[in-house]
Amino acid sequence: MNRENFILMTVGGLTLDPVTKTPIVILRDPDNKLNLPIWIGLLEATAMATELEGIKMARPMTHDLLRSLINELGAVVEWSEVAELKDNTYYAVIYLRGNDRQLTLDSRPSDAISLALRTKSPIYVAKKVLEASSVLQQMEEGKEQNLSNVSRDKWAEILEKMSPEDFKYKM
C-alpha cells in the first residue's frame, strides 16, 4: 500500500462531548500535532476502554471473539484505516492477510480501532479525511479553525461550542 496519502495514528484517548455526553475517540499522530475526533457509541467506547486499560472480561467480548476467529483461520490484521468521510460519517477499512491473499473489509471506525487495539496492528488515517474533517470547523471570530491540529488543551473549549450534528456518527 502506498502510505504517502495516509498518516499513522494511535488512540490518544477517549473523552466525552461535554454537551451531549457522547463518547469521542481521539486519534493522534506520533508527534501529537494532528488530532482526529470521532464521535462513537457508548458500547464502542467501552470496547476500546477495556482494551486500553487492560481489563480482562470473564467471557470474550465481540472484538475479542473476532480476533480469536481471525487467528484460528490463520489470518492476521495487517492494518486498519479511516479511509473516508462522507456526509459527516467516517468510513473505515480493515486489511486482513490469510492464505496468501489480502482481504479488505468495510467497517465502522470504532470496530476497526477496537480490533486494531486488540491485534496491535497499525491505524492509518487518510490525509483527505483529515483535510475533510478540518472543513467541519468551528467558526471563531469569523475565521475558520483547522481542527486537525488543535492542542488537547483547546478541545474542551471547542467541543462546548459544537453540536453533535457537526460530527454526526451514523451506525
N, C-alpha and C positions, 0 to 999 in steps of 0.2 A: 504494500500500500504506500502510496505517495504521501508522506507526512507533512509536506510543506503547507498544505491547506488546513492543518489541524494543530491544536495546541494540547500538549499533555497536561491533564489537570488531576487533582485529587480532591477528596471530600474535605473541605475546610471546616465544616461543621454543620450542625443543624440548629435552626432557630425558629422562633415563632413570629409571624406577622403581628406586630403589636396591636393592630386594629381588629383583625378578624380571628386572630389566634390560629391561623392556618400554618402548618409546618412548612419550612423552607429549607431545602438543602443548598448549601453554598459550595460550588466548585471553585477551586482556585488553582492558578498556575504555580509551579515550583518557586518562582520568585515573589509570589504574593502580590503581583502587580495587577492581575486580572481576576475578577470575581464574576461568577455567573450564578445568580439566584434562580432556583426552580421551585415553584410552589408545588407541594406534593400533599398526599393524603396522610392522615394520622397513622393508618396501618403501615403505609410505606415508610414513614419516618421511624416507626417502631422497629421495622425490619432492619433499617440502617443502624439505628442506635444500638440495638442488641449486638450487632457485629462490631461496631466501633468500640463499644465498651467491653467486649469480650464476654458477654453474658451467654451462658450455655443453657438452653432450654431443655426440659425433660424429654421432649419429643421434637423431631425435626420440623422447623418452620418451612414455609413454601420454598424460599430461596436455598435453604439447606438441602431440601429434597431435590431441587433442580441441580445443585452442584453434585450431589451423590449420583443422580441419574446420568449426568454428563460424564462423570468419572467412570461409572460402571460400563458405559457404552464405549469407553476407550477414547473419548474426545477431551479436548481442553478448550477453555475460553481463552482465545488469543488476546482479544481486547474488546472494549465497548466504546461506542462513540455517540455523542449527542450530535446528530447529523443535520437536523433541520429545525427551523422554527417557522411554522405556517399558521396563520390565523391565531396567533398568541398561544399556540400549542407546540411544545417541544417533542421531537421525534428522535428515537434512538435506534441503534442497530447493535446487535451482539454478534461478534465474529467467533465462530467455533471451528476447530480443526479436528477431524477424526477420519480414520480410514483413508488417508491421503487425499482428502478433499476438504475444501473450506465451505462452511455454511454461513449464511447471513440471515439473522432473524430480526424481524421488526419487533420493537419493544418500546414500552413506556420508559422514559429516562429513569424513573425510580427503580424499576425492575432491573434495568441494565446496570445501574450503580450498585444496587444491593448484591447482584450476582458478581460483579467485579470485585466488590469488597471481600466476598467470601472466597473467591478464587485467586485473589491477589493479582488480578490482571489489570492492565492499564486502562485508564479512561481518557478518551480524547474528545475534544470539542472542536467542531468545525469553525474556522475563522469567520465564515459567513454567518454562523449562529451568534457568535459574539458581537459581530457588527450589527446584525438584525436586532439583537436584544438591546443594544445601545440606542436603537431608534425608539424603543419603548422607554423613553426617558422622562425624567422629572423636569418640568419647566421651573427654572429657578431664576427669578428676576428677568423673565423674558428670554433667558438664554437656555440652550439645550445643554444637558449634562450627560456625559457618556458614563453609563452605569457599569461598563465592563472593567473599569479600573478605579473604582471608588474604594477608599480605605474602609476597613472594618468599622472604625470609629464613627464613620459617617452613615453607615447603613441604618441604624435605628432612626435617625432623623429623616432619612429618605423614605423609609418604609411607613413611617407615621403619616406622611403626606400622600401616599399612594393608596389606590383602591385595589381590591383583588382582581378586578377586571383588567387592570394594567398588565398582569401576568397570568392570565386565565389558564388554568391547568385542567384539561379535559381528560376524562377517563374513557 
